[in-house]
Amino acid sequence: MSSNSTAKDGARYVPYEERQGAESTVYFTRGLSPEGLIAIYQKVKAPITGKVAVKLHTGEPHGPNIIPPAWIKAFLASELPEATIVETNTFYDGDRYTTEQHRKTLQVNGWDFAPVDIMDEEGTVMLPVRGGRWFDQMSVGSHMLRYDSLLTLTHFKGHTMGGFGGSNKNIGIGCADGKVGKAMIHKKDNNDWGVDQEELMEKISESTKATVDYFGQHNAFVNVLRNISVSCDCEGVAAEPVRTPNIGILASADILAVDQASVDLIYALKPEDGKYMRERIETRHGHRQLSYMAELGMGNRRYRLIDLDNGGQEIKSADAVRGVVPFKLYQPYKK
């Protein structure tokens, strides 16, 4: 199998030494707290100006693993007091299917301390997808056009269909509107959920590209690696138990680099700690999210990992991470 074809194999993890291209900067802290969020955001906040949208996954009712709303409340009060949390309605029929249901769920989960804009509440708009294989445009919530900058603040975890949910999935599914955009990604041959594996990863990534390109230089990405179930927050209280240690928070101006670094830290865990997430990613061919983002020119798979907890020391590569981070400093999961 050629190196090009292995890169497109979403079931295969591509080691750091096999990656090519430039390096981006990714910041890392073990500080799983509002203070950790604030500290790491300050490293990537320069592009976030004007009217700011903060894309969160606010979760199904009583979801146990979402980023704690109290963290976001403290973070926004400190850094972005005028920002708006943004979401879209779901494609599946549940507690966020309609705007009315969605707003009830937001209240149940404690997202009542800041304005929340359900971006497809009043319709949709098409954004161009440049260089896509599947789409030349993507349908998103029309309210997206109200904003100048996008902070993507993601609970990194597994996903039933996508393998993992990082910044790419948070935008690609989470900004596509509930009725048109999400159907474009998921629906095939009259089957609402007919798209999977490589095709799904590519369609998610193209959807993401439409939004990231819209905001241009005014993007920043933060992944919170905490309460890492193999299930997405869209599964709410039905999510699989958390069996993966808490890791920390990553941030970058490069969406590919921050998602790649998050996956690398999962693979750097002890085998018994990382096996559930590795299996989930590989069986769903989730690595194709990363290789396809690279093909679309969305960022770099190589990066400098800057350890904020050790004076900005650079952790040289995934191999160095393997020795420095997981075996000494990860926190066992505690409810």
C-alpha positions in Angstrom: 0.0 0.0 0.0 1.5 3.4 -1.0 2.1 6.1 1.6 -0.6 8.2 0.0 -3.2 5.5 0.3 -2.2 4.8 3.9 -2.7 8.4 4.7 -6.3 8.1 3.5 -7.0 5.0 5.5 -9.1 6.3 8.4 -8.5 3.2 10.5 -4.8 3.7 10.7 -3.0 6.1 13.1 -0.2 7.9 11.3 2.8 8.3 13.6 4.4 11.7 13.9 7.6 10.7 12.0 5.5 9.8 8.9 3.9 13.3 8.7 5.2 15.9 6.4 5.0 19.7 6.1 5.3 22.7 8.3 4.8 22.8 12.1 2.1 24.8 13.9 2.1 25.9 17.5 -0.2 24.1 20.0 -0.4 25.0 23.6 -1.0 22.5 26.4 -2.0 22.8 30.1 -3.0 20.2 32.6 -5.1 22.8 34.4 -8.6 21.5 34.0 -10.3 24.5 35.5 -11.6 27.9 34.6 -8.2 29.2 35.3 -6.7 26.7 32.9 -9.1 27.8 30.2 -8.3 31.4 30.7 -4.5 30.9 30.7 -4.5 28.9 27.5 -7.0 31.1 25.7 -4.7 34.1 26.3 -2.2 32.4 24.1 -4.5 32.2 21.1 -6.9 35.1 21.6 -5.2 37.6 19.2 -7.5 36.8 16.2 -10.7 37.0 18.3 -12.1 40.5 17.7 -15.3 42.2 17.1 -18.6 40.4 17.7 -17.6 37.0 19.0 -19.4 33.6 18.6 -18.3 30.8 21.0 -19.2 27.4 19.6 -19.8 24.9 22.4 -21.5 21.5 22.5 -24.1 22.4 25.2 -25.3 18.7 25.4 -28.5 16.8 25.8 -30.4 17.1 29.1 -28.3 16.3 32.2 -25.4 15.1 30.1 -22.7 14.1 32.5 -19.6 14.9 30.5 -20.0 18.4 29.0 -17.6 21.1 29.9 -19.0 22.4 33.2 -21.1 25.5 32.5 -19.6 27.1 35.6 -16.2 27.0 33.9 -17.6 28.7 30.9 -19.4 31.3 33.0 -16.1 32.2 34.7 -14.1 32.1 31.4 -16.6 34.4 29.6 -16.8 36.9 32.5 -13.0 37.1 32.5 -12.2 37.1 28.8 -15.2 37.6 26.6 -18.1 39.2 28.5 -19.8 40.4 25.3 -19.6 37.0 23.5 -22.5 34.9 22.4 -22.6 31.1 22.7 -23.8 29.6 19.4 -25.5 26.3 18.6 -27.8 24.8 16.0 -30.7 22.4 16.2 -30.2 18.6 15.7 -30.9 16.4 12.7 -32.2 13.6 15.0 -35.6 14.0 16.8 -34.7 14.6 20.4 -34.5 17.3 23.0 -32.7 19.8 20.8 -34.7 19.1 17.5 -36.7 22.3 17.6 -35.7 25.7 18.9 -38.3 25.5 21.6 -37.0 22.1 22.8 -33.4 23.3 22.5 -34.0 26.3 24.7 -35.5 24.1 27.4 -32.5 21.8 27.3 -30.1 24.8 27.5 -32.0 25.9 30.7 -31.9 22.4 32.2 -28.1 22.1 31.6 -27.4 25.5 33.1 -26.5 27.6 30.0 -28.6 30.5 31.2 -25.8 32.9 32.2 -25.0 34.2 28.7 -26.9 34.7 25.5 -27.2 31.6 23.4 -27.9 32.0 19.7 -29.5 29.0 18.0 -28.1 30.0 14.6 -30.7 28.2 12.4 -33.7 29.5 14.4 -34.6 31.9 11.5 -33.3 29.9 8.6 -30.1 29.0 6.8 -27.5 30.4 4.4 -25.1 28.6 2.0 -21.4 29.1 2.4 -18.9 28.1 -0.3 -16.7 24.9 0.2 -13.5 25.6 -1.7 -11.7 22.5 -3.0 -14.2 20.0 -1.7 -14.8 16.5 -3.1 -18.4 16.2 -2.0 -19.8 19.7 -1.7 -19.3 23.1 -3.3 -21.4 24.8 -0.6 -22.7 24.0 2.9 -25.9 25.1 4.6 -25.3 26.7 8.0 -27.5 28.7 10.4 -28.2 32.1 9.0 -27.2 33.9 12.2 -23.6 32.9 11.6 -23.3 36.0 9.5 -23.9 38.2 12.5 -20.4 37.4 13.9 -16.9 38.6 13.2 -14.9 35.9 15.0 -15.3 32.3 16.1 -13.9 30.7 19.2 -14.4 26.9 18.9 -14.4 25.6 22.5 -14.7 21.8 22.3 -15.2 19.0 24.7 -12.9 16.4 23.1 -14.4 12.9 23.3 -15.4 9.9 21.2 -18.2 9.8 18.8 -20.5 6.9 17.7 -20.1 7.7 14.0 -17.1 10.0 13.7 -14.7 8.1 16.0 -13.8 11.2 17.8 -15.3 14.7 18.3 -12.8 17.5 18.3 -12.9 21.0 16.9 -13.6 19.6 13.4 -16.7 17.8 14.4 -17.9 20.6 16.7 -17.9 22.9 13.7 -18.7 20.6 10.9 -21.8 19.1 12.5 -22.4 21.8 15.0 -22.6 24.7 12.7 -24.4 22.9 9.9 -28.1 23.7 10.3 -30.4 20.9 11.7 -32.6 20.3 8.6 -30.5 21.0 5.5 -26.8 21.0 6.4 -26.8 18.0 8.7 -28.9 16.1 6.1 -26.3 16.9 3.4 -23.6 15.3 5.6 -25.5 12.3 6.9 -28.2 11.3 4.5 -27.6 8.8 1.6 -29.9 6.7 -0.5 -33.0 7.6 1.6 -31.2 6.5 4.7 -30.9 9.4 7.2 -27.7 7.9 8.6 -26.3 6.3 5.5 -22.9 8.0 5.4 -20.1 6.6 7.5 -16.3 5.9 7.6 -14.2 7.8 5.1 -17.1 9.5 3.4 -18.5 10.8 6.6 -15.1 12.2 7.8 -14.6 13.9 4.5 -18.1 15.5 4.5 -17.7 16.7 8.1 -14.3 18.3 7.2 -15.7 20.0 4.1 -18.5 21.4 6.2 -16.0 22.7 8.7 -13.9 24.3 6.0 -16.9 26.4 4.9 -17.2 27.9 8.4 -13.5 28.3 9.1 -13.0 29.9 5.7 -15.9 32.3 6.4 -14.1 33.6 9.6 -10.7 33.6 7.9 -8.0 34.8 10.3 -10.5 35.3 13.1 -10.6 31.7 14.4 -9.2 30.1 17.5 -9.6 26.5 18.7 -9.6 25.1 22.3 -10.0 21.3 23.1 -10.8 20.2 26.6 -9.7 16.6 27.2 -11.7 15.7 30.2 -14.5 13.1 30.9 -13.5 11.4 27.7 -16.2 8.9 27.0 -16.3 7.0 23.7 -19.8 8.6 23.3 -20.6 12.0 22.2 -22.4 14.5 24.4 -25.3 14.1 22.0 -26.0 10.8 23.8 -26.6 12.6 27.1 -27.2 10.3 30.1 -27.0 7.2 27.8 -23.2 7.9 27.1 -20.8 5.1 27.7 -18.9 5.3 31.0 -15.7 7.3 31.1 -12.7 4.9 31.0 -10.0 7.3 29.7 -7.9 9.5 32.1 -8.3 13.2 32.1 -5.5 14.9 30.1 -5.7 18.6 30.0 -6.5 21.5 27.6 -5.0 22.2 24.1 -5.3 25.4 22.1 -4.1 26.6 18.7 -4.9 28.9 15.8 -4.7 25.7 13.6 -7.7 23.5 13.7 -5.9 20.5 12.3 -3.0 20.8 14.6 -5.1 21.0 17.7 -7.2 18.0 16.8 -4.1 16.0 15.7 -2.4 16.8 19.0 -5.5 15.7 20.9 -5.5 12.4 19.1 -1.7 12.0 19.7 -2.2 12.4 23.4 -4.8 9.7 23.4 -2.3 7.4 21.6 0.4 8.4 24.0 -1.5 6.9 26.9 -0.7 3.6 28.5 -2.3 0.9 26.3 -4.9 0.0 29.0 -5.9 3.7 29.4 -6.1 4.6 25.8 -7.6 1.4 24.3 -11.2 2.4 24.4 -10.7 5.7 22.5 -8.2 4.1 20.1 -10.7 1.4 19.2 -13.5 3.9 18.8 -11.4 6.1 16.4 -10.1 3.2 14.4 -13.3 1.2 14.0 -15.1 4.3 12.7 -12.1 5.3 10.5 -11.9 8.6 12.4 -8.3 9.3 11.4 -9.6 10.3 8.0 -10.8 13.5 9.6 -7.2 14.5 10.0 -5.7 13.4 6.7 -8.5 15.0 4.8 -8.2 18.3 6.6 -4.6 18.2 5.5 -5.6 17.6 1.9 -8.0 20.5 2.1 -5.2 22.8 3.3 -6.9 23.4 6.7 -3.7 23.2 8.7 -0.7 21.1 9.7 -0.4 17.7 11.2 3.0 18.5 12.7 3.3 20.9 15.6 5.3 22.3 18.4 3.6 21.4 21.7 4.2 24.2 24.3 3.8 23.1 27.9 2.4 26.1 29.8 2.8 24.3 33.1 6.6 24.1 32.7 7.5 27.6 31.7 6.6 27.2 28.0 8.9 24.3 27.5 8.5 22.7 24.1 7.6 19.0 24.1 9.3 18.0 20.9 7.1 15.3 19.4 4.5 12.6 20.1 7.4 10.4 21.2 8.5 13.0 23.7 4.9 13.4 24.9 4.8 9.7 25.5 7.5 10.0 28.1 6.8 13.4 29.5 3.0 13.6 29.9 0.9 10.5 30.2 2.8 8.3 32.6 3.6 10.9 35.2 1.2 13.7 35.0 -2.2 12.6 33.8 -5.0 12.6 36.4 -7.1 9.4 36.8 -10.8 10.0 36.0 -12.8 10.9 39.1 -16.5 11.6 39.1 
